[in-house]
Structures are given as C-alpha cells and as structure tokens.
Amino acid sequence: MPQLHSPDTALTATESWTGSPATSAGTADSGTGSTVANGEREDLTVFFAIGVIVDVLLVTAFLAWAVGQWRKKK
C-alpha cells in the first residue's frame, strides 16, 4: 500500500514511483528502470486485464449499435 503524503510534502519522481526517498543518482538500477515487486506486478496485470475486457465489451457494443443503425438506413 503506498504511503499517503500531505499536500505540503513534495515528492521526487523516484519517491512517487517507489515510495522510498532514494534518489535516482548513484543507485544501482538508475537508468535501467525501476524494479517492481511481485505483488505490484500482479496488481498491474489484473488492472490491465480488466481494462482489456472493458475495451472489448465497449467495441462489441459499439459494433452492434453501428450495424443496427446501418441496417435501419438501408
């Protein structure tokens, strides 16, 4: 669970992504991207899977509506 910060506290880019106050300069993984914990990776996978499902449903509903409108005009 990410930590909540008060509006008066400024976050660096590293803090907002990792939740730790480490700076990107001088760290072992700087420039290679952040490593993501397994739990966070699974959360993202579920998030994107739900997004794909919603997108497919929206496209299917739109195509059904578009075909129905096209048949009415024909």
PDB file of N, CA, C, O and CB in Angstrom:
ATOM      1  N   MET A   1       0.840  -1.168   0.000  1.00  0.00           N
ATOM      2  CA  MET A   1       0.000   0.000   0.000  1.00  0.00           C
ATOM      3  C   MET A   1       0.889   1.237   0.000  1.00  0.00           C
ATOM      4  O   MET A   1       1.749   1.355   0.873  1.00  0.00           O
ATOM      5  CB  MET A   1      -0.958  -0.005   1.211  1.00  0.00           C
ATOM      6  N   PRO A   2       0.719   2.168  -0.946  1.00  0.00           N
ATOM      7  CA  PRO A   2       1.563   3.358  -0.971  1.00  0.00           C
ATOM      8  C   PRO A   2       1.265   4.258   0.211  1.00  0.00           C
ATOM      9  O   PRO A   2       0.143   4.318   0.714  1.00  0.00           O
ATOM     10  CB  PRO A   2       1.372   4.125  -2.273  1.00  0.00           C
ATOM     11  N   GLN A   3       2.310   4.956   0.638  1.00  0.00           N
ATOM     12  CA  GLN A   3       2.151   5.878   1.740  1.00  0.00           C
ATOM     13  C   GLN A   3       1.430   7.128   1.262  1.00  0.00           C
ATOM     14  O   GLN A   3       1.598   7.569   0.125  1.00  0.00           O
ATOM     15  CB  GLN A   3       3.512   6.234   2.352  1.00  0.00           C
ATOM     16  N   LEU A   4       0.628   7.683   2.149  1.00  0.00           N
ATOM     17  CA  LEU A   4      -0.051   8.929   1.831  1.00  0.00           C
ATOM     18  C   LEU A   4       0.802  10.078   2.326  1.00  0.00           C
ATOM     19  O   LEU A   4       1.332  10.027   3.435  1.00  0.00           O
ATOM     20  CB  LEU A   4      -1.471   8.978   2.456  1.00  0.00           C
ATOM     21  N   HIS A   5       0.937  11.103   1.521  1.00  0.00           N
ATOM     22  CA  HIS A   5       1.724  12.271   1.877  1.00  0.00           C
ATOM     23  C   HIS A   5       0.807  13.473   1.964  1.00  0.00           C
ATOM     24  O   HIS A   5      -0.195  13.562   1.255  1.00  0.00           O
ATOM     25  CB  HIS A   5       2.857  12.515   0.855  1.00  0.00           C
ATOM     26  N   SER A   6       1.159  14.390   2.835  1.00  0.00           N
ATOM     27  CA  SER A   6       0.371  15.602   2.950  1.00  0.00           C
ATOM     28  C   SER A   6       0.629  16.483   1.736  1.00  0.00           C
ATOM     29  O   SER A   6       1.675  16.351   1.101  1.00  0.00           O
ATOM     30  CB  SER A   6       0.700  16.355   4.258  1.00  0.00           C
ATOM     31  N   PRO A   7      -0.301  17.385   1.393  1.00  0.00           N
ATOM     32  CA  PRO A   7      -0.119  18.245   0.225  1.00  0.00           C
ATOM     33  C   PRO A   7       1.102  19.146   0.343  1.00  0.00           C
ATOM     34  O   PRO A   7       1.606  19.630  -0.670  1.00  0.00           O
ATOM     35  CB  PRO A   7      -1.347  19.089   0.014  1.00  0.00           C
ATOM     36  N   ASP A   8       1.591  19.382   1.567  1.00  0.00           N
ATOM     37  CA  ASP A   8       2.748  20.250   1.754  1.00  0.00           C
ATOM     38  C   ASP A   8       4.054  19.541   1.429  1.00  0.00           C
ATOM     39  O   ASP A   8       5.086  20.195   1.278  1.00  0.00           O
ATOM     40  CB  ASP A   8       2.787  20.764   3.175  1.00  0.00           C
ATOM     41  N   THR A   9       4.028  18.212   1.317  1.00  0.00           N
ATOM     42  CA  THR A   9       5.239  17.451   1.079  1.00  0.00           C
ATOM     43  C   THR A   9       5.431  17.241  -0.411  1.00  0.00           C
ATOM     44  O   THR A   9       4.546  16.723  -1.093  1.00  0.00           O
ATOM     45  CB  THR A   9       5.192  16.106   1.812  1.00  0.00           C
ATOM     46  N   ALA A  10       6.592  17.646  -0.917  1.00  0.00           N
ATOM     47  CA  ALA A  10       6.907  17.453  -2.332  1.00  0.00           C
ATOM     48  C   ALA A  10       7.570  16.094  -2.513  1.00  0.00           C
ATOM     49  O   ALA A  10       8.403  15.692  -1.701  1.00  0.00           O
ATOM     50  CB  ALA A  10       7.828  18.592  -2.863  1.00  0.00           C
ATOM     51  N   LEU A  11       7.207  15.400  -3.560  1.00  0.00           N
ATOM     52  CA  LEU A  11       7.798  14.105  -3.868  1.00  0.00           C
ATOM     53  C   LEU A  11       8.687  14.226  -5.086  1.00  0.00           C
ATOM     54  O   LEU A  11       8.370  14.949  -6.031  1.00  0.00           O
ATOM     55  CB  LEU A  11       6.712  13.042  -4.097  1.00  0.00           C
ATOM     56  N   THR A  12       9.798  13.517  -5.060  1.00  0.00           N
ATOM     57  CA  THR A  12      10.613  13.424  -6.260  1.00  0.00           C
ATOM     58  C   THR A  12      10.011  12.331  -7.133  1.00  0.00           C
ATOM     59  O   THR A  12       9.131  11.590  -6.695  1.00  0.00           O
ATOM     60  CB  THR A  12      12.119  13.127  -5.918  1.00  0.00           C
ATOM     61  N   ALA A  13      10.488  12.235  -8.369  1.00  0.00           N
ATOM     62  CA  ALA A  13       9.962  11.211  -9.276  1.00  0.00           C
ATOM     63  C   ALA A  13      10.201   9.825  -8.723  1.00  0.00           C
ATOM     64  O   ALA A  13       9.342   8.955  -8.864  1.00  0.00           O
ATOM     65  CB  ALA A  13      10.598  11.335 -10.657  1.00  0.00           C
ATOM     66  N   THR A  14      11.338   9.591  -8.100  1.00  0.00           N
ATOM     67  CA  THR A  14      11.644   8.276  -7.543  1.00  0.00           C
ATOM     68  C   THR A  14      10.736   7.955  -6.375  1.00  0.00           C
ATOM     69  O   THR A  14      10.262   6.826  -6.254  1.00  0.00           O
ATOM     70  CB  THR A  14      13.098   8.206  -7.105  1.00  0.00           C
ATOM     71  N   GLU A  15      10.484   8.936  -5.507  1.00  0.00           N
ATOM     72  CA  GLU A  15       9.619   8.703  -4.356  1.00  0.00           C
ATOM     73  C   GLU A  15       8.197   8.399  -4.789  1.00  0.00           C
ATOM     74  O   GLU A  15       7.547   7.529  -4.211  1.00  0.00           O
ATOM     75  CB  GLU A  15       9.634   9.906  -3.427  1.00  0.00           C
ATOM     76  N   SER A  16       7.707   9.104  -5.798  1.00  0.00           N
ATOM     77  CA  SER A  16       6.328   8.876  -6.210  1.00  0.00           C
ATOM     78  C   SER A  16       6.160   7.507  -6.852  1.00  0.00           C
ATOM     79  O   SER A  16       5.076   6.929  -6.779  1.00  0.00           O
ATOM     80  CB  SER A  16       5.878   9.962  -7.176  1.00  0.00           C
ATOM     81  N   TRP A  17       7.210   6.967  -7.483  1.00  0.00           N
ATOM     82  CA  TRP A  17       7.099   5.662  -8.126  1.00  0.00           C
ATOM     83  C   TRP A  17       7.341   4.540  -7.132  1.00  0.00           C
ATOM     84  O   TRP A  17       6.585   3.570  -7.101  1.00  0.00           O
ATOM     85  CB  TRP A  17       8.080   5.552  -9.285  1.00  0.00           C
ATOM     86  N   THR A  18       8.400   4.659  -6.307  1.00  0.00           N
ATOM     87  CA  THR A  18       8.774   3.550  -5.437  1.00  0.00           C
ATOM     88  C   THR A  18       8.285   3.702  -4.018  1.00  0.00           C
ATOM     89  O   THR A  18       8.218   2.717  -3.283  1.00  0.00           O
ATOM     90  CB  THR A  18      10.245   3.395  -5.428  1.00  0.00           C
ATOM     91  N   GLY A  19       7.937   4.925  -3.606  1.00  0.00           N
ATOM     92  CA  GLY A  19       7.512   5.153  -2.244  1.00  0.00           C
ATOM     93  C   GLY A  19       8.671   5.312  -1.274  1.00  0.00           C
ATOM     94  O   GLY A  19       8.447   5.463  -0.073  1.00  0.00           O
ATOM     95  N   SER A  20       9.905   5.281  -1.767  1.00  0.00           N
ATOM     96  CA  SER A  20      11.067   5.450  -0.898  1.00  0.00           C
ATOM     97  C   SER A  20      11.779   6.741  -1.257  1.00  0.00           C
ATOM     98  O   SER A  20      11.685   7.204  -2.394  1.00  0.00           O
ATOM     99  CB  SER A  20      12.031   4.245  -1.014  1.00  0.00           C
ATOM    100  N   PRO A  21      12.494   7.331  -0.299  1.00  0.00           N
ATOM    101  CA  PRO A  21      13.155   8.600  -0.560  1.00  0.00           C
ATOM    102  C   PRO A  21      14.502   8.466  -1.271  1.00  0.00           C
ATOM    103  O   PRO A  21      15.285   9.415  -1.270  1.00  0.00           O
ATOM    104  CB  PRO A  21      13.349   9.322   0.724  1.00  0.00           C
ATOM    105  N   ALA A  22      14.786   7.332  -1.869  1.00  0.00           N
ATOM    106  CA  ALA A  22      16.052   7.149  -2.575  1.00  0.00           C
ATOM    107  C   ALA A  22      16.077   8.024  -3.818  1.00  0.00           C
ATOM    108  O   ALA A  22      15.063   8.181  -4.498  1.00  0.00           O
ATOM    109  CB  ALA A  22      16.264   5.665  -2.952  1.00  0.00           C
ATOM    110  N   THR A  23      17.213   8.578  -4.101  1.00  0.00           N
ATOM    111  CA  THR A  23      17.342   9.383  -5.310  1.00  0.00           C
ATOM    112  C   THR A  23      17.830   8.498  -6.430  1.00  0.00           C
ATOM    113  O   THR A  23      18.465   7.475  -6.174  1.00  0.00           O
ATOM    114  CB  THR A  23      18.300  10.578  -5.096  1.00  0.00           C
ATOM    115  N   SER A  24      17.552   8.860  -7.654  1.00  0.00           N
ATOM    116  CA  SER A  24      17.943   8.019  -8.777  1.00  0.00           C
ATOM    117  C   SER A  24      19.432   8.125  -9.071  1.00  0.00           C
ATOM    118  O   SER A  24      20.003   7.193  -9.637  1.00  0.00           O
ATOM    119  CB  SER A  24      17.147   8.392 -10.009  1.00  0.00           C
ATOM    120  N   ALA A  25      20.076   9.222  -8.709  1.00  0.00           N
ATOM    121  CA  ALA A  25      21.503   9.367  -8.959  1.00  0.00           C
ATOM    122  C   ALA A  25      22.280   8.480  -7.992  1.00  0.00           C
ATOM    123  O   ALA A  25      22.086   8.558  -6.779  1.00  0.00           O
ATOM    124  CB  ALA A  25      21.942  10.848  -8.820  1.00  0.00           C
ATOM    125  N   GLY A  26      23.145   7.648  -8.524  1.00  0.00           N
ATOM    126  CA  GLY A  26      24.000   6.838  -7.690  1.00  0.00           C
ATOM    127  C   GLY A  26      23.390   5.519  -7.253  1.00  0.00           C
ATOM    128  O   GLY A  26      24.052   4.765  -6.541  1.00  0.00           O
ATOM    129  N   THR A  27      22.184   5.206  -7.633  1.00  0.00           N
ATOM    130  CA  THR A  27      21.618   3.915  -7.273  1.00  0.00           C
ATOM    131  C   THR A  27      22.052   2.877  -8.293  1.00  0.00           C
ATOM    132  O   THR A  27      22.428   3.207  -9.418  1.00  0.00           O
ATOM    133  CB  THR A  27      20.078   3.988  -7.186  1.00  0.00           C
ATOM    134  N   ALA A  28      21.994   1.636  -7.886  1.00  0.00           N
ATOM    135  CA  ALA A  28      22.469   0.556  -8.752  1.00  0.00           C
ATOM    136  C   ALA A  28      21.622   0.399  -9.995  1.00  0.00           C
ATOM    137  O   ALA A  28      22.135   0.018 -11.047  1.00  0.00           O
ATOM    138  CB  ALA A  28      22.493  -0.744  -7.995  1.00  0.00           C
ATOM    139  N   ASP A  29      20.332   0.687  -9.896  1.00  0.00           N
ATOM    140  CA  ASP A  29      19.455   0.452 -11.041  1.00  0.00           C
ATOM    141  C   ASP A  29      19.080   1.733 -11.768  1.00  0.00           C
ATOM    142  O   ASP A  29      18.111   1.727 -12.528  1.00  0.00           O
ATOM    143  CB  ASP A  29      18.206  -0.253 -10.592  1.00  0.00           C
ATOM    144  N   SER A  30      19.792   2.817 -11.572  1.00  0.00           N
ATOM    145  CA  SER A  30      19.438   4.064 -12.246  1.00  0.00           C
ATOM    146  C   SER A  30      19.685   3.917 -13.740  1.00  0.00           C
ATOM    147  O   SER A  30      20.718   3.397 -14.161  1.00  0.00           O
ATOM    148  CB  SER A  30      20.246   5.258 -11.673  1.00  0.00           C
ATOM    149  N   GLY A  31      18.741   4.373 -14.524  1.00  0.00           N
ATOM    150  CA  GLY A  31      18.854   4.293 -15.965  1.00  0.00           C
ATOM    151  C   GLY A  31      18.342   2.996 -16.550  1.00  0.00           C
ATOM    152  O   GLY A  31      18.157   2.907 -17.764  1.00  0.00           O
ATOM    153  N   THR A  32      18.109   1.991 -15.729  1.00  0.00           N
ATOM    154  CA  THR A  32      17.654   0.712 -16.248  1.00  0.00           C
ATOM    155  C   THR A  32      16.180   0.469 -15.957  1.00  0.00           C
ATOM    156  O   THR A  32      15.653  -0.586 -16.309  1.00  0.00           O
ATOM    157  CB  THR A  32      18.482  -0.405 -15.666  1.00  0.00           C
ATOM    158  N   GLY A  33      15.510   1.415 -15.328  1.00  0.00           N
ATOM    159  CA  GLY A  33      14.111   1.245 -14.986  1.00  0.00           C
ATOM    160  C   GLY A  33      13.957   0.744 -13.576  1.00  0.00           C
ATOM    161  O   GLY A  33      14.898   0.194 -13.004  1.00  0.00           O
ATOM    162  N   SER A  34      12.801   0.922 -13.014  1.00  0.00           N
ATOM    163  CA  SER A  34      12.551   0.503 -11.643  1.00  0.00           C
ATOM    164  C   SER A  34      12.152  -0.957 -11.604  1.00  0.00           C
ATOM    165  O   SER A  34      11.475  -1.456 -12.504  1.00  0.00           O
ATOM    166  CB  SER A  34      11.469   1.368 -11.000  1.00  0.00           C
ATOM    167  N   THR A  35      12.574  -1.629 -10.564  1.00  0.00           N
ATOM    168  CA  THR A  35      12.127  -2.997 -10.363  1.00  0.00           C
ATOM    169  C   THR A  35      10.803  -2.940  -9.619  1.00  0.00           C
ATOM    170  O   THR A  35      10.623  -2.123  -8.715  1.00  0.00           O
ATOM    171  CB  THR A  35      13.190  -3.842  -9.581  1.00  0.00           C
ATOM    172  N   VAL A  36       9.893  -3.797  -9.996  1.00  0.00           N
ATOM    173  CA  VAL A  36       8.569  -3.815  -9.397  1.00  0.00           C
ATOM    174  C   VAL A  36       8.413  -5.104  -8.617  1.00  0.00           C
ATOM    175  O   VAL A  36       8.730  -6.183  -9.117  1.00  0.00           O
ATOM    176  CB  VAL A  36       7.459  -3.675 -10.472  1.00  0.00           C
ATOM    177  N   ALA A  37       7.925  -4.994  -7.392  1.00  0.00           N
ATOM    178  CA  ALA A  37       7.701  -6.174  -6.557  1.00  0.00           C
ATOM    179  C   ALA A  37       6.636  -7.057  -7.199  1.00  0.00           C
ATOM    180  O   ALA A  37       5.805  -6.574  -7.969  1.00  0.00           O
ATOM    181  CB  ALA A  37       7.279  -5.766  -5.118  1.00  0.00           C
ATOM    182  N   ASN A  38       6.661  -8.334  -6.885  1.00  0.00           N
ATOM    183  CA  ASN A  38       5.722  -9.278  -7.488  1.00  0.00           C
ATOM    184  C   ASN A  38       4.273  -8.892  -7.233  1.00  0.00           C
ATOM    185  O   ASN A  38       3.449  -8.996  -8.141  1.00  0.00           O
ATOM    186  CB  ASN A  38       5.976 -10.672  -6.961  1.00  0.00           C
ATOM    187  N   GLY A  39       3.938  -8.453  -6.033  1.00  0.00           N
ATOM    188  CA  GLY A  39       2.566  -8.068  -5.723  1.00  0.00           C
ATOM    189  C   GLY A  39       2.113  -6.891  -6.555  1.00  0.00           C
ATOM    190  O   GLY A  39       0.972  -6.855  -7.015  1.00  0.00           O
ATOM    191  N   GLU A  40       3.002  -5.920  -6.754  1.00  0.00           N
ATOM    192  CA  GLU A  40       2.650  -4.765  -7.568  1.00  0.00           C
ATOM    193  C   GLU A  40       2.485  -5.168  -9.024  1.00  0.00           C
ATOM    194  O   GLU A  40       1.606  -4.648  -9.711  1.00  0.00           O
ATOM    195  CB  GLU A  40       3.709  -3.671  -7.436  1.00  0.00           C
ATOM    196  N   ARG A  41       3.310  -6.078  -9.501  1.00  0.00           N
ATOM    197  CA  ARG A  41       3.224  -6.532 -10.888  1.00  0.00           C
ATOM    198  C   ARG A  41       1.898  -7.245 -11.127  1.00  0.00           C
ATOM    199  O   ARG A  41       1.258  -7.043 -12.159  1.00  0.00           O
ATOM    200  CB  ARG A  41       4.404  -7.464 -11.232  1.00  0.00           C
ATOM    201  N   GLU A  42       1.485  -8.082 -10.168  1.00  0.00           N
ATOM    202  CA  GLU A  42       0.214  -8.783 -10.301  1.00  0.00           C
ATOM    203  C   GLU A  42      -0.945  -7.797 -10.281  1.00  0.00           C
ATOM    204  O   GLU A  42      -1.918  -7.964 -11.016  1.00  0.00           O
ATOM    205  CB  GLU A  42       0.050  -9.820  -9.183  1.00  0.00           C
ATOM    206  N   ASP A  43      -0.843  -6.765  -9.438  1.00  0.00           N
ATOM    207  CA  ASP A  43      -1.889  -5.758  -9.397  1.00  0.00           C
ATOM    208  C   ASP A  43      -2.009  -5.065 -10.746  1.00  0.00           C
ATOM    209  O   ASP A  43      -3.121  -4.813 -11.212  1.00  0.00           O
ATOM    210  CB  ASP A  43      -1.610  -4.735  -8.293  1.00  0.00           C
ATOM    211  N   LEU A  44      -0.887  -4.754 -11.377  1.00  0.00           N
ATOM    212  CA  LEU A  44      -0.922  -4.109 -12.692  1.00  0.00           C
ATOM    213  C   LEU A  44      -1.482  -5.049 -13.742  1.00  0.00           C
ATOM    214  O   LEU A  44      -2.228  -4.621 -14.622  1.00  0.00           O
ATOM    215  CB  LEU A  44       0.476  -3.641 -13.101  1.00  0.00           C
ATOM    216  N   THR A  45      -1.135  -6.318 -13.661  1.00  0.00           N
ATOM    217  CA  THR A  45      -1.634  -7.292 -14.625  1.00  0.00           C
ATOM    218  C   THR A  45      -3.154  -7.393 -14.533  1.00  0.00           C
ATOM    219  O   THR A  45      -3.836  -7.418 -15.557  1.00  0.00           O
ATOM    220  CB  THR A  45      -0.987  -8.671 -14.388  1.00  0.00           C
ATOM    221  N   VAL A  46      -3.681  -7.450 -13.329  1.00  0.00           N
ATOM    222  CA  VAL A  46      -5.130  -7.517 -13.137  1.00  0.00           C
ATOM    223  C   VAL A  46      -5.781  -6.233 -13.642  1.00  0.00           C
ATOM    224  O   VAL A  46      -6.824  -6.274 -14.295  1.00  0.00           O
ATOM    225  CB  VAL A  46      -5.477  -7.751 -11.647  1.00  0.00           C
ATOM    226  N   PHE A  47      -5.163  -5.099 -13.337  1.00  0.00           N
ATOM    227  CA  PHE A  47      -5.687  -3.803 -13.772  1.00  0.00           C
ATOM    228  C   PHE A  47      -5.789  -3.745 -15.292  1.00  0.00           C
ATOM    229  O   PHE A  47      -6.828  -3.355 -15.826  1.00  0.00           O
ATOM    230  CB  PHE A  47      -4.795  -2.661 -13.256  1.00  0.00           C
ATOM    231  N   PHE A  48      -4.725  -4.126 -15.994  1.00  0.00           N
ATOM    232  CA  PHE A  48      -4.735  -4.069 -17.449  1.00  0.00           C
ATOM    233  C   PHE A  48      -5.642  -5.133 -18.055  1.00  0.00           C
ATOM    234  O   PHE A  48      -6.240  -4.900 -19.106  1.00  0.00           O
ATOM    235  CB  PHE A  48      -3.328  -4.227 -17.984  1.00  0.00           C
ATOM    236  N   ALA A  49      -5.757  -6.293 -17.418  1.00  0.00           N
ATOM    237  CA  ALA A  49      -6.667  -7.330 -17.913  1.00  0.00           C
ATOM    238  C   ALA A  49      -8.114  -6.843 -17.839  1.00  0.00           C
ATOM    239  O   ALA A  49      -8.896  -7.057 -18.766  1.00  0.00           O
ATOM    240  CB  ALA A  49      -6.498  -8.639 -17.101  1.00  0.00           C
ATOM    241  N   ILE A  50      -8.462  -6.190 -16.734  1.00  0.00           N
ATOM    242  CA  ILE A  50      -9.815  -5.630 -16.614  1.00  0.00           C
ATOM    243  C   ILE A  50     -10.022  -4.557 -17.673  1.00  0.00           C
ATOM    244  O   ILE A  50     -11.096  -4.478 -18.270  1.00  0.00           O
ATOM    245  CB  ILE A  50     -10.050  -5.042 -15.195  1.00  0.00           C
ATOM    246  N   GLY A  51      -9.019  -3.741 -17.912  1.00  0.00           N
ATOM    247  CA  GLY A  51      -9.107  -2.710 -18.941  1.00  0.00           C
ATOM    248  C   GLY A  51      -9.328  -3.293 -20.323  1.00  0.00           C
ATOM    249  O   GLY A  51     -10.128  -2.767 -21.096  1.00  0.00           O
ATOM    250  N   VAL A  52      -8.635  -4.366 -20.642  1.00  0.00           N
ATOM    251  CA  VAL A  52      -8.795  -5.013 -21.954  1.00  0.00           C
ATOM    252  C   VAL A  52     -10.201  -5.580 -22.080  1.00  0.00           C
ATOM    253  O   VAL A  52     -10.824  -5.455 -23.134  1.00  0.00           O
ATOM    254  CB  VAL A  52      -7.740  -6.136 -22.154  1.00  0.00           C
ATOM    255  N   ILE A  53     -10.708  -6.201 -21.020  1.00  0.00           N
ATOM    256  CA  ILE A  53     -12.060  -6.764 -21.051  1.00  0.00           C
ATOM    257  C   ILE A  53     -13.093  -5.660 -21.277  1.00  0.00           C
ATOM    258  O   ILE A  53     -14.013  -5.821 -22.078  1.00  0.00           O
ATOM    259  CB  ILE A  53     -12.363  -7.521 -19.738  1.00  0.00           C
ATOM    260  N   VAL A  54     -12.940  -4.546 -20.574  1.00  0.00           N
ATOM    261  CA  VAL A  54     -13.867  -3.419 -20.739  1.00  0.00           C
ATOM    262  C   VAL A  54     -13.786  -2.880 -22.164  1.00  0.00           C
ATOM    263  O   VAL A  54     -14.813  -2.567 -22.766  1.00  0.00           O
ATOM    264  CB  VAL A  54     -13.555  -2.293 -19.718  1.00  0.00           C
ATOM    265  N   ASP A  55     -12.576  -2.770 -22.706  1.00  0.00           N
ATOM    266  CA  ASP A  55     -12.412  -2.282 -24.072  1.00  0.00           C
ATOM    267  C   ASP A  55     -13.101  -3.194 -25.088  1.00  0.00           C
ATOM    268  O   ASP A  55     -13.766  -2.719 -26.009  1.00  0.00           O
ATOM    269  CB  ASP A  55     -10.932  -2.158 -24.408  1.00  0.00           C
ATOM    270  N   VAL A  56     -12.937  -4.494 -24.913  1.00  0.00           N
ATOM    271  CA  VAL A  56     -13.569  -5.449 -25.831  1.00  0.00           C
ATOM    272  C   VAL A  56     -15.087  -5.330 -25.750  1.00  0.00           C
ATOM    273  O   VAL A  56     -15.765  -5.362 -26.777  1.00  0.00           O
ATOM    274  CB  VAL A  56     -13.126  -6.899 -25.508  1.00  0.00           C
ATOM    275  N   LEU A  57     -15.627  -5.192 -24.538  1.00  0.00           N
ATOM    276  CA  LEU A  57     -17.075  -5.037 -24.391  1.00  0.00           C
ATOM    277  C   LEU A  57     -17.565  -3.752 -25.044  1.00  0.00           C
ATOM    278  O   LEU A  57     -18.613  -3.749 -25.691  1.00  0.00           O
ATOM    279  CB  LEU A  57     -17.462  -5.050 -22.914  1.00  0.00           C
ATOM    280  N   LEU A  58     -16.823  -2.664 -24.885  1.00  0.00           N
ATOM    281  CA  LEU A  58     -17.219  -1.392 -25.494  1.00  0.00           C
ATOM    282  C   LEU A  58     -17.181  -1.459 -27.015  1.00  0.00           C
ATOM    283  O   LEU A  58     -18.086  -0.957 -27.681  1.00  0.00           O
ATOM    284  CB  LEU A  58     -16.314  -0.269 -25.005  1.00  0.00           C
ATOM    285  N   VAL A  59     -16.142  -2.074 -27.567  1.00  0.00           N
ATOM    286  CA  VAL A  59     -16.050  -2.205 -29.022  1.00  0.00           C
ATOM    287  C   VAL A  59     -17.165  -3.097 -29.546  1.00  0.00           C
ATOM    288  O   VAL A  59     -17.754  -2.801 -30.585  1.00  0.00           O
ATOM    289  CB  VAL A  59     -14.678  -2.770 -29.433  1.00  0.00           C
ATOM    290  N   THR A  60     -17.464  -4.186 -28.843  1.00  0.00           N
ATOM    291  CA  THR A  60     -18.546  -5.079 -29.254  1.00  0.00           C
ATOM    292  C   THR A  60     -19.892  -4.362 -29.213  1.00  0.00           C
ATOM    293  O   THR A  60     -20.699  -4.497 -30.133  1.00  0.00           O
ATOM    294  CB  THR A  60     -18.583  -6.322 -28.357  1.00  0.00           C
ATOM    295  N   ALA A  61     -20.135  -3.602 -28.148  1.00  0.00           N
ATOM    296  CA  ALA A  61     -21.393  -2.854 -28.042  1.00  0.00           C
ATOM    297  C   ALA A  61     -21.487  -1.798 -29.137  1.00  0.00           C
ATOM    298  O   ALA A  61     -22.558  -1.598 -29.710  1.00  0.00           O
ATOM    299  CB  ALA A  61     -21.514  -2.192 -26.657  1.00  0.00           C
ATOM    300  N   PHE A  62     -20.381  -1.120 -29.436  1.00  0.00           N
ATOM    301  CA  PHE A  62     -20.393  -0.111 -30.490  1.00  0.00           C
ATOM    302  C   PHE A  62     -20.675  -0.749 -31.842  1.00  0.00           C
ATOM    303  O   PHE A  62     -21.478  -0.230 -32.617  1.00  0.00           O
ATOM    304  CB  PHE A  62     -19.061   0.644 -30.528  1.00  0.00           C
ATOM    305  N   LEU A  63     -20.019  -1.878 -32.133  1.00  0.00           N
ATOM    306  CA  LEU A  63     -20.240  -2.530 -33.421  1.00  0.00           C
ATOM    307  C   LEU A  63     -21.680  -3.012 -33.555  1.00  0.00           C
ATOM    308  O   LEU A  63     -22.269  -2.903 -34.631  1.00  0.00           O
ATOM    309  CB  LEU A  63     -19.275  -3.705 -33.595  1.00  0.00           C
ATOM    310  N   ALA A  64     -22.251  -3.539 -32.483  1.00  0.00           N
ATOM    311  CA  ALA A  64     -23.649  -3.967 -32.533  1.00  0.00           C
ATOM    312  C   ALA A  64     -24.556  -2.769 -32.802  1.00  0.00           C
ATOM    313  O   ALA A  64     -25.488  -2.862 -33.601  1.00  0.00           O
ATOM    314  CB  ALA A  64     -24.053  -4.665 -31.212  1.00  0.00           C
ATOM    315  N   TRP A  65     -24.288  -1.650 -32.143  1.00  0.00           N
ATOM    316  CA  TRP A  65     -25.081  -0.439 -32.366  1.00  0.00           C
ATOM    317  C   TRP A  65     -24.894   0.078 -33.788  1.00  0.00           C
ATOM    318  O   TRP A  65     -25.869   0.448 -34.441  1.00  0.00           O
ATOM    319  CB  TRP A  65     -24.695   0.651 -31.354  1.00  0.00           C
ATOM    320  N   ALA A  66     -23.656   0.107 -34.275  1.00  0.00           N
ATOM    321  CA  ALA A  66     -23.371   0.628 -35.616  1.00  0.00           C
ATOM    322  C   ALA A  66     -24.031  -0.225 -36.694  1.00  0.00           C
ATOM    323  O   ALA A  66     -24.574   0.305 -37.663  1.00  0.00           O
ATOM    324  CB  ALA A  66     -21.858   0.692 -35.853  1.00  0.00           C
ATOM    325  N   VAL A  67     -23.984  -1.540 -36.527  1.00  0.00           N
ATOM    326  CA  VAL A  67     -24.627  -2.426 -37.502  1.00  0.00           C
ATOM    327  C   VAL A  67     -26.131  -2.212 -37.476  1.00  0.00           C
ATOM    328  O   VAL A  67     -26.768  -2.198 -38.529  1.00  0.00           O
ATOM    329  CB  VAL A  67     -24.288  -3.908 -37.215  1.00  0.00           C
ATOM    330  N   GLY A  68     -26.704  -2.045 -36.303  1.00  0.00           N
ATOM    331  CA  GLY A  68     -28.143  -1.790 -36.203  1.00  0.00           C
ATOM    332  C   GLY A  68     -28.530  -0.479 -36.867  1.00  0.00           C
ATOM    333  O   GLY A  68     -29.554  -0.418 -37.548  1.00  0.00           O
ATOM    334  N   GLN A  69     -27.745   0.560 -36.688  1.00  0.00           N
ATOM    335  CA  GLN A  69     -28.017   1.841 -37.344  1.00  0.00           C
ATOM    336  C   GLN A  69     -27.854   1.735 -38.852  1.00  0.00           C
ATOM    337  O   GLN A  69     -28.625   2.331 -39.605  1.00  0.00           O
ATOM    338  CB  GLN A  69     -27.093   2.928 -36.797  1.00  0.00           C
ATOM    339  N   TRP A  70     -26.867   0.990 -39.293  1.00  0.00           N
ATOM    340  CA  TRP A  70     -26.615   0.831 -40.713  1.00  0.00           C
ATOM    341  C   TRP A  70     -27.783   0.078 -41.381  1.00  0.00           C
ATOM    342  O   TRP A  70     -28.185   0.415 -42.494  1.00  0.00           O
ATOM    343  CB  TRP A  70     -25.278   0.083 -40.940  1.00  0.00           C
ATOM    344  N   ARG A  71     -28.316  -0.933 -40.700  1.00  0.00           N
ATOM    345  CA  ARG A  71     -29.438  -1.692 -41.239  1.00  0.00           C
ATOM    346  C   ARG A  71     -30.714  -0.860 -41.293  1.00  0.00           C
ATOM    347  O   ARG A  71     -31.532  -1.041 -42.195  1.00  0.00           O
ATOM    348  CB  ARG A  71     -29.670  -2.939 -40.407  1.00  0.00           C
ATOM    349  N   LYS A  72     -30.893   0.049 -40.338  1.00  0.00           N
ATOM    350  CA  LYS A  72     -32.068   0.922 -40.348  1.00  0.00           C
ATOM    351  C   LYS A  72     -32.063   1.843 -41.550  1.00  0.00           C
ATOM    352  O   LYS A  72     -33.115   2.097 -42.137  1.00  0.00           O
ATOM    353  CB  LYS A  72     -32.133   1.742 -39.072  1.00  0.00           C
ATOM    354  N   LYS A  73     -30.905   2.344 -41.923  1.00  0.00           N
ATOM    355  CA  LYS A  73     -30.795   3.300 -43.030  1.00  0.00           C
ATOM    356  C   LYS A  73     -30.840   2.600 -44.381  1.00  0.00           C
ATOM    357  O   LYS A  73     -31.123   3.253 -45.385  1.00  0.00           O
ATOM    358  CB  LYS A  73     -29.505   4.105 -42.908  1.00  0.00           C
ATOM    359  N   LYS A  74     -30.578   1.331 -44.445  1.00  0.00           N
ATOM    360  CA  LYS A  74     -30.566   0.610 -45.712  1.00  0.00           C
ATOM    361  C   LYS A  74     -31.900   0.285 -46.231  1.00  0.00           C
ATOM    362  O   LYS A  74     -32.018  -0.324 -47.294  1.00  0.00           O
ATOM    363  CB  LYS A  74     -29.816  -0.613 -45.588  1.00  0.00           C
TER     364      LYS A  74
END
